[in-house]
Amino acid sequence: MFAGDVTTPDGRRRAWIDSLFVDHAVFRTVWDNFSAVIPGALYRCNHPTPARLAALVRRYQLRTLVNLRGHRRCGSDALSRDAAQRLGIDHIDMAFESRGAPHRERILRFHALYTSMARPALMHCKSGADRTGLAAGLALLFEGGTARDALRQLSWRHGHFSGSPTGVLDAFFLHYAATAEGRRPFLDWVRDDYDEAALRAGFRAHGLASFINDRVLARE
């Protein structure tokens, strides 16, 4: 794991090596997985390189970068934190899981951050597929959207595979649609009715999708 800093030329060089070849950012230099969630207010992508983040800040007047990976000891994390500071935008850590039923406390914490952060904002995880899709779907529900709107953010177009272990994120939105949508406001359902354990116990991944997601793509 990268344990240095980026304040010296040697530290920055080691951060780039770690980011490109250990954290697989070499692929993200040519694939950004970028799209608008709420045009003018919220965008999503994979973990941005410093140059790409700077370009997006200029183009979309971004004010906040939301890191859905949480604080990590890796070159990509160090470089994007440094870039955010240099660009004068807020950097927020909001860790989500991609292979577990979303935690109630994290959903509520994300809502608190979402309603208070400066916008426009850009959200990212590593690949911009699973945790970013979850957060984008949650944001749409916070804004009064439907579970169907949220599910569109968990798409193969963004590299998400619903048959893999990350399909538990789809199951979360489907569970809300089946049990409460139209009858209970989303946040009330999360606070009072959502059963993480039941959702986790009832979900089953498929073998081929799991192999592709975990072994071929080596997703977090």
C-alpha positions in Angstrom: 0.0 0.0 0.0 1.1 3.5 -0.7 2.0 5.1 2.6 3.8 8.2 1.5 2.7 11.7 0.5 2.7 13.8 -2.6 4.5 16.8 -1.3 7.8 15.7 -2.7 8.8 14.7 -6.3 9.7 11.2 -5.1 6.5 10.8 -3.2 4.5 12.0 -6.1 6.3 9.6 -8.5 5.6 6.7 -6.1 1.9 7.7 -5.8 1.6 7.7 -9.6 3.2 4.2 -9.8 0.9 2.9 -7.1 -2.2 4.5 -8.7 -1.5 3.4 -12.3 -0.3 -0.2 -11.7 -1.6 -1.2 -8.3 -4.9 0.6 -8.3 -5.4 0.0 -12.0 -5.7 3.8 -12.9 -3.9 2.9 -16.2 -7.3 1.9 -17.5 -9.0 5.0 -16.1 -6.7 7.2 -18.2 -8.7 6.2 -21.2 -12.1 5.4 -19.6 -13.8 7.9 -17.4 -17.3 6.3 -16.9 -18.6 9.8 -16.6 -22.3 10.8 -16.8 -24.7 13.3 -15.4 -27.0 12.2 -12.6 -28.8 15.5 -12.2 -27.5 17.9 -14.9 -26.0 21.0 -13.4 -26.0 19.6 -9.9 -24.6 16.0 -9.6 -22.2 14.0 -11.8 -20.6 10.5 -11.5 -17.4 8.9 -12.8 -14.7 6.4 -11.8 -11.7 7.6 -9.7 -10.5 10.6 -11.6 -6.9 11.4 -12.3 -5.8 14.9 -11.3 -5.8 16.2 -14.9 -9.3 14.8 -15.5 -10.6 16.3 -12.3 -9.2 19.7 -13.2 -10.9 19.5 -16.6 -14.2 18.5 -15.1 -14.0 21.3 -12.5 -13.5 23.8 -15.3 -16.2 22.4 -17.5 -18.9 21.9 -14.9 -17.9 24.4 -12.2 -17.7 21.6 -9.7 -17.5 22.6 -6.0 -17.3 19.2 -4.3 -15.7 15.8 -4.9 -17.4 12.9 -3.1 -15.1 9.9 -2.5 -17.3 6.8 -2.1 -14.3 4.5 -1.5 -13.6 6.1 1.9 -10.1 7.3 3.0 -7.6 4.7 1.5 -3.9 4.4 1.6 -3.3 4.3 -2.1 -1.8 6.6 -4.7 -5.1 7.4 -6.3 -6.5 8.6 -3.1 -3.5 10.8 -2.3 -3.4 12.3 -5.7 -7.1 13.2 -5.9 -7.1 14.7 -2.4 -4.2 16.8 -3.4 -5.8 17.8 -6.7 -9.1 18.8 -4.9 -7.1 21.0 -2.5 -5.2 22.6 -5.3 -8.4 23.2 -7.3 -10.1 24.7 -4.3 -13.0 22.3 -4.1 -14.4 20.4 -1.1 -13.4 16.7 -0.7 -15.8 14.5 1.2 -15.3 10.9 2.2 -18.5 8.7 2.2 -17.6 5.0 2.1 -20.2 2.6 0.8 -19.9 -1.2 0.3 -20.5 -2.7 -3.1 -21.1 -6.4 -2.1 -23.3 -6.0 1.0 -26.8 -4.8 1.7 -26.5 -1.0 2.1 -26.3 0.0 5.8 -29.1 2.1 7.1 -26.7 4.4 9.0 -24.6 5.1 5.9 -27.7 5.9 3.8 -28.8 8.4 6.4 -25.3 9.8 6.7 -25.1 10.2 2.9 -28.4 12.0 2.9 -27.1 14.5 5.5 -24.0 15.1 3.4 -26.0 15.3 0.2 -28.3 18.0 1.5 -25.5 20.1 2.9 -22.7 19.8 0.3 -21.8 22.5 -2.1 -23.0 21.8 -5.7 -22.3 21.0 -8.5 -20.7 17.8 -7.1 -18.9 14.8 -8.6 -19.1 11.4 -7.0 -16.7 8.5 -7.6 -15.7 5.1 -6.4 -12.9 3.0 -8.1 -14.6 2.0 -11.3 -17.7 4.2 -11.1 -20.0 1.2 -11.5 -21.4 -0.1 -8.2 -21.0 2.2 -5.2 -21.3 5.2 -7.5 -24.4 3.7 -9.0 -25.9 3.2 -5.5 -25.1 6.7 -4.5 -26.6 8.1 -7.7 -29.7 6.1 -7.2 -30.0 7.3 -3.6 -29.6 10.9 -4.7 -32.5 10.5 -7.2 -34.7 9.1 -4.5 -33.7 11.9 -2.2 -34.9 14.3 -4.9 -38.3 12.5 -5.2 -37.5 10.1 -8.0 -38.6 6.5 -8.2 -36.9 3.2 -7.6 -37.0 2.7 -11.4 -35.0 5.9 -11.8 -32.5 4.7 -9.2 -32.1 1.3 -10.9 -31.1 3.0 -14.1 -28.0 4.2 -12.3 -27.0 0.5 -11.8 -26.5 -0.3 -15.4 -24.2 -2.5 -17.5 -23.4 0.7 -19.4 -21.5 1.8 -16.3 -20.0 -1.7 -15.8 -22.4 -2.9 -13.2 -23.5 -6.6 -13.3 -26.7 -7.3 -11.4 -26.1 -11.0 -11.3 -22.8 -10.6 -9.4 -22.5 -10.0 -5.7 -23.0 -6.3 -6.4 -26.5 -7.1 -7.5 -27.5 -6.8 -3.9 -27.6 -3.0 -4.6 -30.3 -3.6 -7.3 -32.1 -5.8 -4.8 -32.2 -2.9 -2.3 -34.0 -0.6 -4.7 -36.3 -3.5 -5.8 -37.1 -4.2 -2.2 -38.2 -0.6 -1.6 -40.3 -0.7 -4.8 -42.0 -3.9 -3.8 -42.7 -3.2 -0.1 -43.1 0.6 0.3 -42.9 2.8 -2.8 -46.0 4.9 -3.1 -47.0 4.2 0.4 -44.0 5.2 2.5 -41.5 8.1 1.8 -38.1 6.6 1.0 -36.2 8.0 4.0 -39.0 7.0 6.4 -38.8 3.5 5.1 -35.0 3.4 5.5 -35.3 4.7 9.1 -38.2 2.5 10.3 -38.7 -0.5 8.0 -35.6 -1.4 6.0 -34.2 -4.8 7.1 -30.6 -5.2 6.0 -30.3 -8.7 7.3 -33.3 -9.9 5.4 -32.2 -8.4 2.2 -28.7 -9.9 2.6 -30.1 -13.3 3.4 -32.5 -13.3 0.5 -30.0 -12.3 -2.2 -28.1 -14.8 -4.3 -25.5 -14.0 -6.9 -24.9 -16.0 -10.1 -21.7 -17.8 -10.8 -20.6 -16.4 -14.2 -21.4 -12.8 -13.3 -19.5 -13.2 -10.0 -16.5 -14.6 -11.9 -16.4 -11.7 -14.3 -16.9 -9.1 -11.6 -14.5 -10.5 -9.0 -11.9 -12.5 -10.9 -11.7 -10.8 -14.4 -12.4 -7.2 -13.4 -11.0 -7.5 -9.9 -13.6 -5.0 -8.5 -13.4 -3.8 -4.9 
